[in-house]
């Protein structure tokens, strides 16, 4: 099992970051793939993901045509927490139903606290991606030296985009009022 972990602290409320993170338009920008209308139940091609949503992503990765069928297998929108270090938390998880991976699961954790210096919310985003590839030893080598660095870059690209939008005014385009 390969595991990629990344995190970032963003000076913005958890509700804003959760809505940005669940926006299909933003995910599309990060992945460079498009949601495909397959007519499947709970299938989405726009808007925001919710519990049990399905998205089929289609595009090109490493010179190969790719379809990645995603199911939202965990979904907890922002809510107050009993954790004394945080004021709110949220979570969602996407799991590959069908695609090129033997296994793929991505956890998105959000925890809001108050920045004492500025008395404004700051939200920590933590991502954990777990995956395996088929094809035995060649798959394990490709996962370690090709896919893990690629997934790490995608996470960092996503975090940079979220930070830029959430800490500026760009978030207003993607967040419901």
C-alpha positions as CSV (number, residue, x, y, z in Angstrom):
1,X,0.0,0.0,0.0
2,X,1.3,3.4,-1.0
3,X,0.4,6.4,1.2
4,X,0.7,10.1,0.4
5,X,0.1,12.6,3.1
6,X,0.0,16.4,2.7
7,X,-1.4,19.2,4.9
8,X,-1.7,23.0,4.8
9,X,-3.1,25.7,7.1
10,X,-5.3,28.3,5.4
11,X,-6.6,31.5,6.9
12,X,-10.2,31.0,6.0
13,X,-13.3,29.5,7.6
14,X,-13.9,25.8,7.4
15,X,-17.3,26.2,5.5
16,X,-15.6,28.1,2.7
17,X,-12.8,25.5,2.3
18,X,-15.2,22.6,2.5
19,X,-17.4,24.1,-0.3
20,X,-14.3,24.9,-2.4
21,X,-12.9,21.3,-1.9
22,X,-16.2,19.7,-2.9
23,X,-16.6,21.8,-6.1
24,X,-16.3,19.7,-9.2
25,X,-15.2,22.7,-11.2
26,X,-12.1,23.1,-8.9
27,X,-11.4,19.4,-8.8
28,X,-11.5,19.4,-12.6
29,X,-8.9,22.3,-12.6
30,X,-6.6,20.3,-10.4
31,X,-6.9,16.9,-12.1
32,X,-7.0,18.1,-15.6
33,X,-9.9,15.6,-16.2
34,X,-13.5,16.2,-17.0
35,X,-16.6,14.7,-15.3
36,X,-18.5,12.5,-17.7
37,X,-22.3,12.1,-17.8
38,X,-22.9,8.3,-17.7
39,X,-26.5,8.3,-16.5
40,X,-25.5,6.4,-13.3
41,X,-27.5,7.0,-10.1
42,X,-26.2,9.9,-8.0
43,X,-23.9,10.7,-10.9
44,X,-22.6,14.3,-11.0
45,X,-21.0,16.4,-13.7
46,X,-21.2,19.8,-12.0
47,X,-21.9,21.5,-8.6
48,X,-20.7,20.0,-5.3
49,X,-20.3,16.4,-4.2
50,X,-22.4,15.1,-1.4
51,X,-22.7,11.8,0.4
52,X,-22.9,8.8,-2.0
53,X,-22.2,11.0,-5.1
54,X,-20.6,9.3,-8.1
55,X,-18.3,11.1,-10.5
56,X,-16.8,9.5,-13.6
57,X,-13.6,11.4,-14.5
58,X,-12.3,11.2,-18.1
59,X,-9.1,12.5,-19.5
60,X,-5.5,11.6,-20.3
61,X,-2.8,10.6,-17.7
62,X,0.7,9.7,-18.7
63,X,-0.3,9.6,-22.3
64,X,-3.1,7.1,-21.8
65,X,-6.9,7.7,-22.0
66,X,-8.2,7.3,-18.4
67,X,-11.6,6.9,-16.7
68,X,-11.7,7.0,-12.9
69,X,-15.0,6.1,-11.4
70,X,-15.3,7.8,-8.0
71,X,-17.8,7.1,-5.1
72,X,-18.0,9.5,-2.1
73,X,-17.8,6.9,0.7
74,X,-17.6,9.3,3.6
75,X,-19.1,12.7,4.0
76,X,-19.3,14.9,7.2
77,X,-20.0,18.5,6.5
78,X,-18.5,21.1,8.9
79,X,-19.9,20.8,12.4
80,X,-18.8,21.8,15.9
81,X,-16.3,19.5,17.7
82,X,-15.6,18.6,21.2
83,X,-11.9,18.7,20.5
84,X,-10.5,21.6,22.7
85,X,-8.0,22.5,20.0
86,X,-10.6,23.1,17.3
87,X,-13.9,24.8,16.9
88,X,-15.2,22.7,13.9
89,X,-14.3,19.8,11.8
90,X,-15.3,18.1,8.5
91,X,-14.4,15.2,6.4
92,X,-15.1,13.5,3.1
93,X,-13.6,10.4,1.4
94,X,-13.6,9.4,-2.3
95,X,-13.0,5.8,-3.3
96,X,-12.3,4.5,-6.7
97,X,-15.1,2.2,-7.9
98,X,-13.5,1.4,-11.2
99,X,-10.3,2.5,-12.9
100,X,-6.6,1.9,-13.4
101,X,-5.7,1.5,-9.7
102,X,-6.1,-1.8,-7.9
103,X,-7.2,0.3,-4.9
104,X,-7.5,4.1,-4.5
105,X,-8.9,6.0,-1.5
106,X,-8.5,9.7,-0.7
107,X,-9.4,11.1,2.8
108,X,-9.9,14.9,3.1
109,X,-9.8,16.1,6.7
110,X,-10.6,19.7,7.8
111,X,-10.1,21.2,11.3
112,X,-10.9,24.8,12.1
113,X,-9.4,26.8,15.0
114,X,-9.1,30.4,15.9
115,X,-5.9,32.3,15.1
116,X,-5.3,34.0,18.5
117,X,-3.1,36.7,16.9
118,X,-5.7,37.9,14.4
119,X,-8.9,36.5,16.0
120,X,-9.8,35.0,12.6
121,X,-10.5,31.4,11.6
122,X,-7.7,29.2,10.3
123,X,-8.4,25.8,8.8
124,X,-6.0,22.9,8.6
125,X,-6.5,20.6,5.6
126,X,-5.0,17.1,5.8
127,X,-5.1,14.8,2.8
128,X,-4.2,11.1,2.9
129,X,-4.2,9.1,-0.3
130,X,-3.9,5.3,-0.2
131,X,-3.4,3.4,-3.4
132,X,-2.0,0.3,-5.0
133,X,-1.5,-0.6,-8.6
134,X,-2.0,-4.0,-10.3
135,X,0.9,-5.8,-12.1
136,X,3.0,-7.0,-9.2
137,X,6.6,-5.7,-8.9
138,X,6.3,-3.4,-12.0
139,X,3.2,-1.9,-10.5
140,X,4.8,-1.4,-7.1
141,X,7.8,0.3,-8.8
142,X,5.6,2.6,-10.9
143,X,3.5,3.5,-7.9
144,X,6.6,4.4,-5.8
145,X,8.6,6.3,-8.4
146,X,5.9,7.6,-10.8
147,X,2.4,7.8,-9.2
148,X,3.3,8.7,-5.6
149,X,5.3,11.8,-6.7
150,X,2.5,12.7,-9.2
151,X,-0.2,12.4,-6.5
152,X,1.9,14.5,-4.1
153,X,2.2,17.3,-6.8
154,X,-1.5,17.2,-7.4
155,X,-2.3,17.5,-3.7
156,X,0.1,20.5,-3.4
157,X,-1.4,22.1,-6.6
158,X,-4.9,21.7,-5.1
159,X,-3.8,23.2,-1.8
160,X,-2.1,26.2,-3.5
161,X,-5.3,26.8,-5.5
162,X,-7.5,26.5,-2.4
163,X,-5.3,28.8,-0.4
164,X,-5.2,31.4,-3.2
165,X,-9.0,31.3,-3.6
166,X,-10.0,31.1,0.1
167,X,-7.6,33.8,1.3
168,X,-8.6,36.2,-1.5
169,X,-11.9,37.0,-3.2
170,X,-11.8,34.2,-5.8
171,X,-13.8,31.8,-3.6
172,X,-17.0,33.7,-4.2
173,X,-17.2,32.2,-7.7
174,X,-17.4,28.6,-6.3
175,X,-19.1,29.0,-2.9
176,X,-22.9,29.1,-2.4
177,X,-23.9,32.2,-0.6
